[in-house]
Amino acid sequence: MLTKSQKEQLVEELKIAMDQNKILVMADYRGLTVKDIDELKKEVREAGGQMRVAKKTLVNVALKDKGIDFDTRKYSGPLAFIFGPEETAIPKKVWNFSRKNDKLKIEGGMLEYNLIAKEDVEALAKLPSKNELLAKLVDTIQGPISGFANVLAGPMKSFVQVMKAISENKV
């Protein structure tokens, strides 16, 4: 049993984790073995996140302190709270893990202090990562510019080739 000061410290840690991260995924981990939980924690850490298990009442206190009206006790069973700094990486890791191990069930989440449903977490998991989207954007912007540069260079290349052919014929 936690003392009052330990509970207060845990609530503060949860609030700090909410402040430092953009996404929170709540998942029911009932039935997972210790090995499974360790594997999930490892995958979450690789994505830059952290996984916390806390009593729902303490999480409710942290949410209330942040001005979020939500009761985690509506979910039956224990919940793991998985925080992450990037919008898609943590949902992707948790969703992929839940597909491999059907005992982990995504219950919902929070994206930048806005509550999201289980379906929204899964939709985020299916999106490309932020870096992949930025790379696609750069490629989309760069394509026409490269094409334009090639069009402008075309007459110059032709001129050089003609001059080379003339010089070869004179020799």
C-alpha positions in Angstrom: 0.0 0.0 0.0 1.4 3.4 -1.0 1.7 6.2 1.6 0.0 9.5 0.9 3.4 11.1 0.0 4.1 8.3 -2.4 0.7 8.7 -4.0 1.3 12.5 -4.4 4.7 11.9 -5.9 3.2 9.4 -8.4 0.5 11.9 -9.4 3.2 14.5 -10.0 5.1 12.1 -12.1 2.0 11.3 -14.2 1.3 15.0 -14.7 5.0 15.6 -15.7 4.7 12.7 -18.2 1.5 14.2 -19.6 3.2 17.6 -20.0 6.3 16.2 -21.7 4.5 13.9 -24.1 2.0 14.4 -26.9 0.2 11.1 -26.7 -1.1 8.8 -24.0 -2.4 5.3 -24.9 -4.4 3.4 -22.3 -4.3 -0.4 -22.7 -5.7 -3.3 -20.7 -2.7 -5.6 -20.0 -4.6 -8.4 -18.2 -3.2 -11.8 -19.1 0.2 -10.6 -20.3 3.2 -12.4 -18.9 6.1 -10.6 -17.3 8.1 -11.4 -20.4 5.4 -9.9 -22.6 5.2 -6.7 -20.5 9.0 -6.4 -20.6 9.0 -6.8 -24.4 6.3 -4.1 -24.7 8.2 -1.8 -22.4 11.3 -2.3 -24.5 9.5 -1.5 -27.8 8.0 1.6 -26.1 11.4 2.8 -25.0 12.8 2.3 -28.5 10.1 4.7 -29.7 11.1 7.3 -27.1 8.1 6.6 -24.8 7.5 5.3 -21.3 5.0 2.9 -19.9 3.5 3.4 -16.4 1.2 1.3 -14.4 -0.8 3.2 -11.8 -4.0 3.0 -10.0 -6.9 4.5 -11.9 -7.8 6.8 -9.1 -4.4 8.3 -9.1 -4.5 8.8 -12.8 -7.9 10.4 -12.4 -6.4 12.9 -9.9 -3.7 13.8 -12.4 -6.2 14.2 -15.2 -8.4 16.3 -12.9 -5.5 18.5 -12.0 -4.8 19.0 -15.7 -8.4 20.1 -16.2 -9.5 16.9 -18.1 -12.9 15.5 -17.1 -12.4 11.8 -17.6 -12.9 8.8 -15.4 -10.6 5.9 -16.1 -12.6 3.7 -13.8 -15.1 3.2 -16.6 -12.6 0.6 -17.9 -12.7 -2.8 -16.2 -9.3 -4.3 -15.3 -5.9 -2.9 -14.9 -4.6 -0.2 -17.3 -1.1 0.5 -18.6 -0.5 4.2 -19.4 1.9 4.5 -22.3 3.3 8.0 -23.0 5.1 9.1 -26.1 6.6 12.3 -27.6 5.4 11.7 -31.2 1.9 11.3 -32.4 2.2 8.0 -34.3 5.2 6.1 -32.9 3.7 4.9 -29.6 0.2 4.0 -31.0 2.0 2.1 -33.8 4.1 0.1 -31.3 1.2 -0.6 -29.0 -1.1 -1.5 -31.9 1.5 -3.8 -33.5 2.1 -5.5 -30.2 -1.7 -6.0 -29.6 -1.9 -7.6 -33.0 0.8 -10.1 -32.0 -0.5 -10.6 -28.5 -4.3 -10.5 -28.3 -4.3 -10.2 -24.5 -3.2 -6.5 -24.8 -6.3 -4.4 -25.6 -6.2 -0.8 -26.5 -8.9 1.1 -24.6 -8.3 4.7 -25.7 -5.9 7.5 -25.3 -5.2 11.2 -25.1 -3.6 13.4 -27.8 -2.4 16.7 -26.5 -4.9 16.7 -23.7 -7.8 15.7 -26.0 -9.4 12.3 -25.2 -9.5 9.9 -28.2 -11.2 6.6 -28.7 -9.7 3.2 -29.3 -10.5 3.6 -33.0 -8.6 7.0 -33.1 -5.5 5.3 -31.5 -5.6 2.6 -34.2 -6.0 5.2 -36.9 -2.9 7.0 -35.6 -1.1 3.7 -35.6 -1.8 3.2 -39.3 -0.5 6.7 -40.3 3.1 7.1 -41.5 5.5 8.6 -39.0 6.1 12.4 -38.9 9.5 11.9 -40.5 8.0 9.8 -43.3 5.4 12.5 -44.0 8.0 15.2 -44.0 10.1 13.2 -46.5 7.1 12.8 -48.7 6.5 16.6 -48.5 10.1 17.4 -49.4 10.0 14.9 -52.3 6.7 16.4 -53.6 8.2 20.0 -53.4 11.5 18.9 -54.9 10.1 17.0 -57.9 8.8 20.0 -59.9 11.9 22.1 -59.0 14.2 19.3 -60.3 12.2 19.0 -63.4 12.3 22.7 -64.0 16.1 22.7 -63.5 16.5 19.9 -66.0 14.4 21.8 -68.6 16.5 24.9 -68.1 19.7 22.9 -68.4 18.5 21.2 -71.7 19.4 24.0 -74.2 22.8 24.4 -72.5 23.5 20.6 -72.8 22.5 20.7 -76.4 24.7 23.7 -77.1 27.7 21.9 -75.5 27.0 18.7 -77.5 26.9 20.7 -80.8 30.1 22.5 -80.0 31.8 19.2 -79.1 30.6 17.7 -82.4 31.9 20.7 -84.4 35.3 20.6 -82.7 35.6 16.9 -83.4 34.8 17.4 -87.1 37.4 20.2 -87.5 40.2 18.1 -86.1 
